[in-house]
Amino acid sequence: MEDLKMSLKLPLFGKTFSPKKIPPRKSASLSSLHTLDRSTREIELGLEYGPPIMNVGGHTLKFEDGQWITESGGNVSVREVERLKKRNIQLEEENNVLKLKIEILLDMLTQSTVDYHLMEKEVQEITPLH
């Protein structure tokens, strides 16, 4: 029994796994911009980088807020078109709600008019008897 316990304690392959350490890299960057002082970098790259802009097929595209927006070829940007589409949908929904309210009010008016005429007819039937 003791031999069985001892054989279970020994590792299967003899040694534990230990990988070799990797030596650090010698050159971190191939760019020489990190060696320039701040004022030289500002002259080379400019003070304000701004959003990326590119020309594709005669159209200027500008990247703002996670979207590419056209700046030429049309007077309205894609963002403005999307805003107008959302507003149009909102107004259509509001219009449908108002139409439904008008229908309900007309039904209520019709019902009250019918009730009034019925009561008037009953009054006319009762008054000649007296």
Secondary structure as UniProt FT lines:
FT   HELIX           2..9
FT   HELIX           33..35
FT   HELIX           38..45
FT   STRAND          53..56
FT   TURN            57..58
FT   STRAND          59..64
FT   TURN            65..66
FT   STRAND          67..70
FT   HELIX           78..126
FT   HELIX           127..129
//
